[in-house]
Amino acid sequence: MMTRMDLDLLSDEDLQPLAAGGNREAEEILIERNLRLVRIIARPYFLAGGDHEDLLQEGMVGLVDAVRQYDAKRSSSFHTFAQWCIRNRILNAIKAASRRKHTPLNDYVPLESPQFDESQYPVFDTVRDPEELIIAKERLSEIIDAGSGLFSPLEHRVLELYLEGQSCGEIASRLGRTIKSVDNAIGRIRQKLSAAN
């Protein structure tokens, strides 16, 4: 039986089969060694409706997946495979958060789930009741009309792009802004809409 000190001397590629075989100490060492990698990969991303801790948790799940699924015969280094698993898990979480296709659509159109613009309403495909569809379309028009005098030019443009279904990253790239400034604009938009209602 290998001690913790013995395991600490092994490379990631040597630890992984032990961890995948149920050795908890080997798994802990691999995870501890790669915590910084999770933080580095998660740092530039933004999760709509979540915070940075949520992204770190998703990254950790990706790291655990890497520990359990790595195959030295099929993959390059463990580090490269772990990067891929972590990034893939984070991106999937971001995509799922931005879709929000199953958000209930009753008598309002929540700003948190923009899946449409003024001319296309794909989110309405999930609405079966014609009355709900009419109410949702009217509410969308109200939001856009209210924005003309309520928001700054930046906020109005961010709202339009957000209602088109673009992510904060896509909006930031399109407007030449940082993700943080777009996120702040969305926060101000939400506050102004709450105060107006």
N, C-alpha and C positions, 0 to 999 in steps of 0.2 A: 504494500500500500504506500503510495507516494504521499509525502507530507506537503503542507502548503508551500514550504520553502522550495521543495523539489519542483512543484508545479510552477512557481514563479519563474523558474529558470527556463521553462519550455517556451517555444515560439507559439504564436497564435495558431498556426497550422497544426502544431502538435497537441495543443490544448483542446482544439475543437472536437476531435473524435472522442476524447474523454468526456467533454461536456455533453455532447450528443448522446453518449452512452449512459448518462445519468449522474456523472460526477459533479456534484453541486459546487465544490470548491473550484474546479476547472471552469465551470460556467461563470461563477462570480468573478474570477480573475479576468476572463475574457471581457465581461461586461465592464468591469472597472477600468480596464485598459482602454476601452473604446468609448467611454462616457464623453470625453472631449470631442471625439469625432461626431457624436450626435449633436452636441452644442454647436459645433462649427457648421454642420450641414443645415441645421434648423435656423441659424441666425438670420439669413436674408429673407426668410419666408414670412408670410402673413396669413393668418387663418381667420376668415370672416366669421364673426360670431364667437370667436375663441380668443385665447391669449397665448403667449409664448410657451407657457407651461404645457398647454395642450399639444403644441407641436413637439415639444421635448418628449412627451409621453408617447406620441406616435413614433418618433424616432427611436425610442427605447424598444418599442414593440418590433420595429424593423431590425434592430440590433439582435434581439432575442431570436427572431426568425433566422437571421444570418448564422447565429451560433448553432441553431438546430439543423439548418439545411445545407450548410457549406459542404461542398464535395471537392476535395483537392484535385481529383482526377478530371473534373469538368470545369473548374474555375481557376482563375489565376491565384492571386494571394487572398487570404482571408480578409485583409484590409480593403481590397478592391471590391470584393463581394459584399462586405458589410456596408461600404459606402453606397453601393447600388441598392441594397435592401432598405437602408435608412431613408435615402432620398425618395425611393419609390413609395414607401409607406407615407411619408410626409406629403408628397404630391397627390397621392390618392385621397388623403384626408382633406386637403385643400380643395380638390375637385368636388368631393362629396359635399363639403360645406357650401361651396358656391352654387351647386345645383339646386338644392332645397326644393326638389320637384314635388315633394309630398307635403308641403306646408299647407294647412287648411286655408281655403280661400272662401270666406263667407261674405261679409259685407265690407271688406276692406282689401287693399292690396298692400301687404307689408313691405317696407323698404328693404327688409332683410332678405327677400327672395325675388330679386329682379330677374326674370327670365324672358323679358319681352321688351319691345319698343312700341311706339304709337301705332305702327302699321302691322305688326306681327304679334300674335298672342299665343305662342306655343304652350305656355303654362295653362292656358284656358282649355287645352285639349283634355286635361284631367277633370275639368268641371262638367258634370253631367246635367245639372239643373240650369236651364236657360236663364232663369231669374238671377241666379248667382253670377252667371257670365255677364249679364247686362250691368249688374251692380259693380262688379269688379272693373269692367271697362270704364264706367262712369267715375269710379274712384281714381283710376289711373289718370284720367283726364283732369280731375281736380288737383291731383298732386302736381302734374306738369304745369297747369295754369297757375297754381299757387306759387310755384317757383319763380315766375316771371318778376314779381315784385318783392319776394321774400328773401331770395338768395343773392349772394354776390355773383359776379360773372363766373368765377372759378367753381363755386358751389353749384350753380346752374348747369355748367358743362359736366361736372362730375356726376350730378344727378342723372342727366341724360344718358351718359355712358353706363352708369350703374344700372339704370332701368333697361338698357339694352342687353344686360346680362354679363357685362365685362367685369372681370375681377379687379381688385385694387391694384394688383401688379400691372395688369393690362392698361388700366386707366392712367396710372403713373407713367408708364412708358409712352403712351399716346400723347399725354399732355406735357411730357418733359419734367415731371415732378417726382418727388420721392414718394414711396409707398406711405410713409408716415404722414405726409401732407395730405394725401388723398384720404387716408383713414381719418384724419382730423376733420377734413371737409365733410365726410359722411357723418361723423359725429355731430357736427354743427347742423347739418341738414336734419338729422333725426330730432335734435333738440327743437329746432324751429318748427318742424311739423307737429311735434307734440304740443308745443305752446300754441300753435294755430288751431289745434283741434279742440 
